[in-house]
Amino acid sequence: MKKPRPDLSAQIAASIRDAIVEGRLIVDERLPSEAELSEQFDVSRPTVREALKRLGAQSLIRTQRGATGGAFVNHLRYEDAYAQHVTTSTLLLSMNDVSFDTAAEARFALEAACVPLACARRTPDHLATMRAECHRQAQPGLSDEGFCASDVAFHRALVDGAANPVLSYQLAGAVEAMQPLMNMITFSARSRGVIVGLHGRIADALEARDAVAADVALSELAAYTRELAQSVFAERARR
């Protein structure tokens, strides 16, 4: 039986990525040309081109045209990595055997860690976003998809209110990947009024800088979410 051919472009991309992570290639440094990389790794130029595409998709490099163009090491920001992190988290949740309770426990535990920081650091803009989403969620004509998007935006504002980019990055997966999957399971059983009420209490607590009250309301929301899931799964089992 023949062994599968190694993906040379992936290996080259990994080698360059390691050089960036280890500091051997620094921010804004120009990478060798395609021809030089082709010679260095003893591969064809299309293989090098594919490796560079992989690195670009990870926001690790950027390309510029012109006489001074080429591929350069990118200055990676947390915001640049959000989409990739959300995609990876979504795939992990959907393709692996992760129970609803496990996902809910992780998401709400991580979000609860942001509460005291958000109470101390939230800005008027964070509060305005949360109030606007509460108002949006209360509209009778809002679709289930619209409610889910608003739900994510509300909790995104809570997390970002902690003013910690590392937490915001880590919770991008928890809020923007886990939450929509939870909503897909619970939307048929939930009371929007209950959720809007709990969201309002969380926003009130953040405005008052009352971390205890915010934590209580978030804990009640977590418990309500689990109860909804249990009722949905029980109903499915009876069919």
N, C-alpha and C positions, 0 to 999 in steps of 0.2 A: 504494500500500500504506500503510495507516494505521500510524502509529508507536504502539508500545504505551504505554498510559497510565502515567505514573510512579506508583510506590507512594508516595503522599503520607504515609502513616503512617510508612514507613521513613525518608523524608526528615526528617520532624519528629523522629523518634527520634534520627537521626544528629545533627541540629542541637543537641538538648538534650544528647546524649552529649558532643559537642565542647565544649559550655559547661562540663560537669562536668570533663572531662579538662583543659581549659585553666584551670580554677580560677575561672571566672566564676560558677559555681554551686558553693557549698562544702558540705561534709558537714553534714547535718541542716538545710540550708536548705529551706524550703518552696517548691515550684514554684507558678507561677500556677495558678489554678483551670482546670478544663476549659473553662469559658466564656471565660476570659481568653486561654487558649492558642488556642481556636477563632478568636477575633477576631484574635489576633496573627498566626496563620499563614493566616487566611482559609480555613478548612476547617470541616467539620461536626464536631460533638462526638463522634460515633462514630469519626471518623478520629483525633481526638486521643486518645480512649480506647484505640484499637488501638496508637498510638504509645507510650502509657504502659505498656501490657501488654508491649510489646517491651523497654522499659527495665527493667521488673520482672523479666522472664525472664533478663536479663543481670545481675541483682542490683545495678543501678545506682541504683534508687530503691525505696522502700518506701511503702506506703499505710497510712494510719490513718483510722479512722472517728471520728465524733463532731464536736462543735463545734470542736475544735482539730485536726481531721483534715485529710487531703489527701495529696498526694504529696510525699515528702521525699527529698533526696539521701541515699543510703545510705553507710554506712561499710563499704566493700567489703574483705573479708578474703580472704586466699589460699584459705582453706578453702571460702569461698562460690563461688569460681571453679573449683574442682577439677572438678566434674561437667561444666560447660560445656567445659572444656579437654579432658577425656577424650572427650566426645562428638565434638568437632571433630577430634581426632586420629584417632579411630576411623573417621570418615567420610573423612578425607583418605587414610588407608591403604587403606580398602576400595574407594574410588571412583577412585583414581589408580593409575597403573602404577608401583608401588614394589616392587622385588624383595625377596625374603626377606633376602638378604645385606645390602641397603641398610638395611632396617629393623633387622636384628640389629646391624649395625655401629653405627648411631646409638644404639640402646638401651643396648648394653653400654659404649660409649664414655662416654655420659652417666652411667651408673651407676658406672663406674670412678672418675669424678671425685668421687663421694661417699665412696669407700672410706677415704681417709686422714682425712677429717673425721669419718666415723662411728667410726673406731677411736679417735679422740681424744675424741669427745663423746657416744657412745652411752650410754644410761642402762640400769639394770637392767630397766626395762620393755621397752625395745627388744630386749634379749637374751632376755627371757622370751617375748616374742612369737615371735621367731625359733625358739627351742627348741620352743615349743608347736606351731608349724607343721611343724617337722621331725618331731615325734612324730606329728602328724596325717597327714602324707604317707606315713609308714611303715605305716599301718594297711591291711591287705589288702582290707578291704571298702570303701575310699574310692572313690567314683565318679570318672570322668574330670573331670566338672564340679567336683567337690569338690577334686580335686587341683589343678586350674587355679586355683581361688579361693584355695587355700592357698599356691600358688606366688606369686601376686600379693601376698598378705598378707606373705609372707616378705620379698620384695624391697621392698615398701612400708616395712617396718620398717627395712631396711638404709638406704634413702634418707632416711627421717625421722630416723634416728640421726645423720645429718650435722648436724642442728639448724640447717638453713638453709632458711627458708621459701621463698626464691626457687627453690632447687634442688628442693625438694619439689613446688612448683607445676609447674615445667618438666618434672619427671619423672613427674608424674601421667599425662601422655599416653604417655610412653615405657613405663612399667610397666603401667598399667591399660588401655592401648589396644593397644600393640604385643604385650605378652606373651600375652594371650588369643588373638590372631590367630596368634602363633607356635605356641602350644599346639594350636590347631586343626589345624595342618599336621603337627606332629611327634608327637602323642599316640600314634599307632598304632605308632610305631617305638621310642619311648623306653624306657629302663630306669628305672623309678622308683627302684630301688636306687642307681643311679649319681647321679641328681639329689639324692636325700636325702643321699648321702655328701658331695657337693660343698657342699650347703647346710650340712651339719654342720661342714665345714672352714671355711666362711666365718664361721659363728657362733663357732667356736672362736677364729679369728683376731681377730675383733672383741672377744671377751672378753679376749684377751691383749693387745689394742691393737697387734697386729702387722699393719701396713698392707701389708707386702710379701707375707706369707702370704695375706692376704685377696685381694689383687690377683691372685696366682697362681691361687687357687681360682676366682675369678670369670672369669679368662681361660680356664681349662679348661672352665668351664661354657659360655662363649661358643663355644669351639671345638666342644664336644660338640653344642650346639644346631645349629650350622651343618652338622655331619656328619649329624645326624638329617635335616635338611631335604634335603640332597643325596641321601640314600638314599631318601627318600620320593619325590622328584621323579624319580629314576632308575627306581624301581619303576613309577611312573605312565607313564613313557615306554615301558617295555617292554610295557605292556598293549595 
